[in-house]
Structures are given as C-alpha cells and as structure tokens.
Amino acid sequence: MQQTILEARHIQKQFHDPVTVQVLTDITFSVNKGEFVSVIGKSGCGKSTLLYILSTMDTDYTGELLIDQELMTGQSDAQLAHIRNEKIGFVFQFHYLLNEFTVLRNVMLPGLKLARYSEQEVEHRALERLKMLGIEHLATKEAYRISGGEKQRVAIARALINDPHIIMGDEPTGNLDTKNSEHVFEIFHELAEVHNQTLLIVTHDQGFAERSGRIIEMEDGRIIRH
Amino acid sequence: MNVKLIFGIARSLLLARLGQTLVAAIGVAFSIAMFVTLLGFMNGLNDLLDGLILNRTPHVRLYNEIKPSEDQPINSASGYKDSYNFISSVKSGISRQEIYNSGPITEALKNDPRVLGVAPKLTAQVFFNEGTIDITGVINGVDVEEEMRLFKFRDYVTAGSAIDAKNIANSIVLGKGLAEILAADIGDVVQVTTVQGERFPLKVVGYFQSGIQEIDKVQSYASIVTTQKLLGKPANYITDIQVKLNDLNMAPAVAKEYEQKFGIDAEDIQTANSQFETGSNVRSIISYAVGITLLVVAGFGIFNILNMMIYEKMDSIAILKATGFSGRDVNRIFLLIALSIGFFGGVVGLIAGFGFSVIIDNIPFNTAALPTIKTYPVNYSPIFYFIGGVFSIITTYLAGFFPARKASKIDPVEIIRGK
C-alpha cells in the first residue's frame, strides 16, 4: 500500500466576476508518495487554478483537500502558511527569487522561517542542495545577476530546502529554452527516481508530460484522464 | 516567532532602496530636529520673558495696604451694634505702613517648610537732588544677601558690586536710567532728600538695570540699615516681607493663609502678574502646533514611500507568502521598516535638534533692555526631546500601519498568475 501524499475530493470552483463561470467541476484524485505527476490541458482548462487550490494558496473553493492525510480545507491563513512552509515546495514559471538577497540566502529563507534547524545547519543544507543541482558556485551571487535557467534551478533548490512532502510546479519550464528545459526535467526526474520525491507539475509541454510517471489531463474544468 | 529572520528581511528590503529610505529618514529627522529646536527656542524665550518679571517678584508679598479702616468707631458703639450704619466720605487714616511684629513673622515664615526664603524690604520715597532740580525716586531697602540669593539681584547690577551696598555704609545702587539723569558715576555721592525734608548724602556703588526702562528711571537699592537711617526709623521697621516659595503654584493658597494668620495684606504672584502665564501658554501652543504639523507632513512622506515600496515588492511579497510566510509576518516586516525609518530618523533628528539649539544658544543677542542676556536663550528641557522621540515613533507607526496591512492582504495567487 502506497502512502497518499495529496488527495482532492470533489473540488469545485467558480469565478463570480463578472459572470459566474464554473472553473473546476468535481475534481477527485490522489497522489502517492514518490509519484511524478504531470497535469496537462489546454490554456484556460483550469489546471493552474487547480494547482493553486492544491497548494493551499487559494482557499475559495468547495470540496476537501488533504495533504499528508490532514484536512486543509477551513484552516486559518497562518496555519496554511506554516503547512506551505513545511510540506510544499514551489517552482513557478517566472523565477521569483528575492532580488534583495544572495542566491544562498534565497534558498535559506524558507528554512529559516521553519526554524527546524539552526542557521548554520540551514546554510549547510542549502549548500548541499545547490551542489546537488550543480550550482554551488552561484551561492554568493546576488539573485538578479544570474541567468534564467540558473534562477529556475535556484528556485528548485529553495523548494527542496525543508524536505517537502510534495513539490508543485506551475509551468516550471514554460519560460526556458530547450536546453534549460531539458536540464530542469532531468532534475525533476532524478528527484523522483533517486530521492523518491513526490512531484506535481502543471505543464503544457506534451513531451515533458509524457516522460513523467503519470499524466492527469484536464479539459473544461474536469479531469478526463488520470 | 523568528524575530531575527523578520529583522533580516526588513533590513535587506530597506538597504535595497537606500536612496528612498534615506529620503524618508531625512524627512523624519528634519521635522524632529525642527520640533525640538523650535520648542527649545520658544521656551527659552518664554523663560526669559517670564524671568524678567518672575525672578524679581516675590511669590507672596506681605504688606499693609493704605485703605480706610474696616472697623469704624460707630460699629463699636453699643447703641448701634445691631443697626446697619451708613458712613459717608470715609478717609484712610494715618495707618502705619510698618509691619507689626515683623521679627516673629519672619521667624514663623522661615520655619514653614513650603518657604524657600524670606527677604524683608522697606521702601522710601525720596527726591534725588541734581543741582536745582529734584527727581522723584524710590529707594528699596533690602537685605542684600537674601535679595541676591532669592531674586538674582547680582544679575541685574550691571556695574559696580551689589554686595558693596551692604559693606559700604550709606551707599546706594542706582537704576541705570536714574544714574544717567543724575550723571552719577560709581564712587560719586548723590544728595537725597526724604519726604520728611531731611537731606542725606549717599555714595553710588553700582548701577542696576532690570530691562524695564520705567523701573530703571525710578528705582534704586540700598541696604535696609541705610534706608532705615534715611527715614529715621528704628531697626525693626520694615514695610514688606517678600516670600519665595518652593512651589510657585501654591502662592494663592499660601497668601490667603498668611493673610488670616498674621492679620496683614498678602498678594500672590499670580494675581500680580496674571498676563504672563497667558502669553507663555499661547507661545507654547503655537510651537507645538508647528512641530506636530512638520511631523504629520513627514508621516505622509513615509506613507507614500512605503506604499510605493509595497507596489514594487509585490513579487517578493507573493513569493514570501508562497514559501510559507503568513500575512502577519509580512505585516511585521513592513511595520518594522516604517519603525526603523522613524527610529533612525528620530535619533538623527534629536541630535541635529540639539545641534541647532546649541548654535542658536551661541548666536550673540545683545540688547540694552536685557543686561544679563548675551546670546539667544534656549531651553534644553529633556521633555521636548522625549516628546520628539515618542512622536517620531508614533507617526511612523501610523504611516506604516496601512501600507503594512495592505501588504499583508496581498493575494499571492493573483500576483503569480497575473504575469
């Protein structure tokens, strides 16, 4: 029996502005530990919306969401922030590093926030992850001085800092050239294979999705294949 | 709660926009500096102007007023005891101006714990004879040492030596204006005629300058002994007892009490000089109003800069929230930014304000009317610095409150999707 990391039960969402539109209809699925899941679908099918609900950042939905067999629905803002910090790692399409900090500091921030380890240990762990992704030489650089592909790898290192249960990605390769996309995919693949890391990646890159372990395909707010 | 982390992030955000931060901090510093300087200067002037009168005015003055007797003989007559008596054309009698039992009263006053000091005084109306003209004047017979201790007599003696009035027999300290009229130098002898017609030579040992021309043209000072001799009165003859209290505000109550206790007229300083307090209060209000206006303007500056900073940092705020910082953390970060601007601006402002005050304090300010004043007066009361410091923190907190709340409410999904 595989351990379930993420479970969605009958999730529905509507946008009310300017007219009521049903964005997600009865989404039910679960992700087990170690799975590498891609969510694909056409633009506007609701896959990003779903991801933000699953990531606990969007709380305006009906249905139930469980992460690590714990009910997320109805939790307070501060509790959800803590859960995101501890259990979820994020990689976005745009790299979203904090330009005021160095690369190393960017990776360390979620770890410092969690405060599970001392500052020295967090720094050590951050360097470990940068080394794993082959970018430890960038550690002392300012975040805005590195290239797009490097930024995305730093973002992945940041997502990994607290050993999350699941890494979520919103088009992580969408803004990268082929070579860098390939590199990022390989990192994800290795994380899943070698480190048994659970991944849930929204993408519209068909090639990327086909090489992942499992595909969830969406259309018009419904899951049509999973 | 990870305070150190919040501080670190706030610091990085501040340093990333060093220019803006400096502008905001300089705004606060400037207004605090102006606030402190203005209040110090205004209150220095207040103290100076008040001191002009208050320093030399007794808090309570005991004396016998010349007035018609309350007890007319008819009231004592047994036949008219129960009737209401109308007496027309009542005149003041030849009542003695001397204070009865002045010795015991002085002793009693000196033993009163509320009293800082007691100085006896008698005044003599005289004519100063200069050739063929007579000039009216007043000689105040004072206990020179007590007068120096309680009423800063020495400060107002601008030439010669105050204590000589005591040490040299038959000496006088002339008002500056009076001395000019008499053309009397220090060491000269002036001729004085008393009301009783006796002529007396007095040696000039100093000039006295109060800052009020009218007084300086009429008043002069001599020791009590000299004045008593002048009037041909015994050694216990005094007409006024001047009392200085530890607390000025108690004067009205104390005056009333003494009036009853000693059966004598008593006048308190508030009644004698009520206009001064009003003037001081109005000047204080004006300076506070200007200072607070400056701070409010600086507060709006901070408000603007923080709002702009939050707009610029939308992405950063979104990513902080996505990676596990709660709205409260973000709120704290921005409040901390506002408060650090307020704190450092405030500290610099207080130091600069002190600097400005010192500069003003050293600008020469010579005026014939104020002999003791050489530079502009400044009051360095720590209260102004305390108020300034507290205000800088409060205004920046208020200025940061709404932008910080706005930042804490930013929805990361909207920012991340909005690209």
Interface residues (C-beta under 8 A of the other chain):
Chain A: S48 Y52 S55 M57 D58 D77 A78 A81 H82 R84 N85 E86 F90 F92 Q93 F94 Y96 L97 L98 N99 E100 F101 L109 P110 L112 K113 L114 A115 R158 D170
Chain B: N2 L5 G8 I9 S12 L13 L15 A16 D315 S316 A318 I319 L320 K321 A322 T323 G324 F325 S326 G327 R328 D329 D411 P412 V413 I416 R417 K419
